[in-house]
Amino acid sequence: MPESKDLKTYHGSCHCGTITYLFKLRLPPTTDPNIREGLNRIYKCNCTVCHKMGFFHCRPIDPAADFILTSPSTIEEMGRYSLKGIVEWYFCRKCGVHVLGLGGSWKQEDVDVDEWAGKEGGSGKKQKVWVTRPKGERQEKDKEGKEFVKPFHYVSVNATTLDHGQEGLDLREWHEKGWIFYVECWKRKEGEGSKERFGTPHECGMY
């Protein structure tokens, strides 16, 4: 697991600013699609949900520690689309922007946001924010193909909602340096399985 000092905090929002969040990210991300633990993951998926939403996935290293929702004050103020009850996709009811996907649960906590973001000394003031926690369990396989059960905790922000003008953050660089990988999920139901690669999207996917 990378040291916390390797992470930089970025802020993001929907277009109108109703939804705001903070997200800890380490750049460059992994470029090995076989590594799934302890690293950020930046990718585009060709499943019909992600494709039609235009969702550009950016996953935190530690969902519980590296993401907080700073507004709105209640989760019900956001729009929500749930696919089979596994992952819920949240969007702004005012401007319509899809901001994040969550496979987990919400918990409200009092946090010194400046301290959380890594500012020395913090502000000394706490405010209510939303954090995420695991929900349920999921069966997975290790490198040898052996199955095991782990808590299910999925968080992915739409990278296009990271705010412009932040130091060290330029989505053009992500493409130019080949950091984005593309996931084949559209044909998974046909028995072809999930495939990942760099360079070009899979069928029906987007750059």
Secondary structure as UniProt FT lines:
FT   HELIX           4..6
FT   STRAND          8..13
FT   STRAND          20..25
FT   TURN            33..34
FT   STRAND          41..45
FT   HELIX           48..53
FT   STRAND          57..59
FT   TURN            63..65
FT   STRAND          67..71
FT   HELIX           75..77
FT   STRAND          78..83
FT   TURN            84..86
FT   STRAND          87..92
FT   TURN            93..95
FT   STRAND          98..103
FT   STRAND          105..111
FT   HELIX           113..116
FT   TURN            117..118
FT   TURN            120..121
FT   STRAND          127..133
FT   STRAND          137..141
FT   TURN            143..144
FT   STRAND          147..151
FT   STRAND          154..158
FT   HELIX           159..161
FT   TURN            164..165
FT   TURN            167..168
FT   HELIX           171..176
FT   TURN            177..178
FT   STRAND          181..184
FT   TURN            186..187
FT   HELIX           188..190
FT   TURN            191..192
FT   STRAND          195..198
FT   TURN            203..204
//
